[in-house]
Amino acid sequence: MSDIVKSLLSTAAGRIKPSPIREMFHLIRKPGMISFAGGMPDPDIFPVEQFHLGADILLEEGRDVLQYGVTEGYAPLKDFLSRWTAPKMGKEPSMDEILITSGSSQVADLMTRALLDPGDWIVCEETSFLGNTINMYNQGANFLTIPCDKDGMIVEQLPEKLSQAKSEGKKVKFIYTIPNFHNPLGCTMSLERRQALVKIAQEEGVMILEDDPYGCVRFEGEDLPTLYSLDDLGVVMYAGSFSKILAPGTRVGWAIGPKDLIRTMTVFKQGVDTCTSVVAQALVYKYCQSGNLDAFLPKIVDHYRRKRDAMEDAFKKYLPLEEVEYVTPHGGFFYWVTTPNILAEELFKRALEKKVAFVCGAPFFPNGGGEHSFRMCFTFASPEDTDRGIKALGETMREILGESKG
Ligand SMILES: Cc1ncc(COP(=O)(O)O)c(C=O)c1O
């Protein structure tokens, strides 16, 4: 960096951190690498032809679609989302309760801009989606973290942590949670904890950001109610996304929440990117409106269920199971694997030499921890690569265990 640029950087730029996972990507993207690292959908399941058929909208409505759009979002898509999300939301959200965003990560960005002053606090799961928490950190957030078990955030610990924070003069603005098929932990919050979480937020006067990109990717069991549907006081902002149920390249997501906060976030968005690409919104709308979203979703879920099963079969076939802990995820994209006698960093270094990549656990724990855990994405690699990659991981684990005993 030049001296001139250095001397001009803002205070915020002085403290920003890159995402360790994004930074890892050039390491991982080598030819021949079997990657369980990024949380990427399988491109084989992208509905390319059906998406392409919707492109006629550019001929039919090109003069509108190619123009600047309103910041609030493309009205036909908002109207579709109001109806499509109603069963999950417990009502048809009104147009002023919906904001179309550039991916659901923008919901987190705009909510942080709208609520946070530098130095304020956010509650989140002890390990969380770094893409969002790093952005929050870069905007000046501090974090209170609550650990998780297989039923998600241990909400029972929240009241004490909140009251302690209050007594120390810390201003907690919102609770950021991923209740369904958590990234990176794979766990899902139980109904009792959902109810308790909403009640606590209402009583304490803090907001909740319900981040739900994986909610529709459920392999078994019943859907649990959204936090949004359990709230009657307007404390929940719901973030949805087309990234995992259609394609992340669309960069179309949405926020559903109390209209005053949606309005404030909309004003921030005006200055961030004017509006989400109208071309992308119109193409997504055409795809959804033609019935493709509902027709394809079961196929996508089925496809990923088979991939999850292939990964677990390979775990059972190749890993030293007495040395490995994991919980089968009921949906989403990830296994969270713990190896009490193996450092994930060591496994990672050796696995890379065999052209196998995953994400180490430690970067998910900014305050330390996670050294013996790692995240495995099961959606991206082909079944053959999954088998070969996990065979290599199993061999590497045995090598390391053998050396530590010998
Ligand atoms: C928990 C979580 N939230 C948000 C996102 C970002 O989604 P989008 O592509 O809609 O911005 C991801 C992507 O991996 C995620 O795992």
The ligand as an SDF file (V2000), in Angstrom:
LIG
                    3D

 16 16  0  0  0  0  0  0  0  0999 V2000
  -25.9220  -18.6320    7.1200 C   0  0  0  0  0  0  0  0  0  0  0  0
  -25.7390  -17.8960    5.8400 C   0  0  0  0  0  0  0  0  0  0  0  0
  -26.2980  -16.6900    5.7000 N   0  0  0  0  0  0  0  0  0  0  0  0
  -26.1770  -15.9940    4.5540 C   0  0  0  0  0  0  0  0  0  0  0  0
  -25.4680  -16.4990    3.4850 C   0  0  0  0  0  0  0  0  0  0  0  0
  -25.3050  -15.6550    2.2510 C   0  0  0  0  0  0  0  0  0  0  0  0
  -26.2880  -15.9070    1.3560 O   0  0  0  0  0  0  0  0  0  0  0  0
  -26.5100  -14.9840    0.0800 P   0  0  0  0  0  0  0  0  0  0  0  0
  -25.8470  -15.6730   -1.0570 O   0  0  0  0  0  0  0  0  0  0  0  0
  -28.0080  -14.9350   -0.0590 O   0  0  0  0  0  0  0  0  0  0  0  0
  -25.9530  -13.6210    0.3620 O   0  0  0  0  0  0  0  0  0  0  0  0
  -24.8780  -17.7510    3.5720 C   0  0  0  0  0  0  0  0  0  0  0  0
  -24.1000  -18.2960    2.4400 C   0  0  0  0  0  0  0  0  0  0  0  0
  -23.3800  -19.2430    2.4990 O   0  0  0  0  0  0  0  0  0  0  0  0
  -25.0130  -18.4710    4.7850 C   0  0  0  0  0  0  0  0  0  0  0  0
  -24.4540  -19.6780    4.9530 O   0  0  0  0  0  0  0  0  0  0  0  0
  1  2  1  0
  2  3  1  0
  2 15  2  0
  3  4  2  0
  4  5  1  0
  5  6  1  0
  5 12  2  0
  6  7  1  0
  7  8  1  0
  8  9  2  0
  8 10  1  0
  8 11  1  0
 12 13  1  0
 12 15  1  0
 13 14  2  0
 15 16  1  0
M  END
$$$$
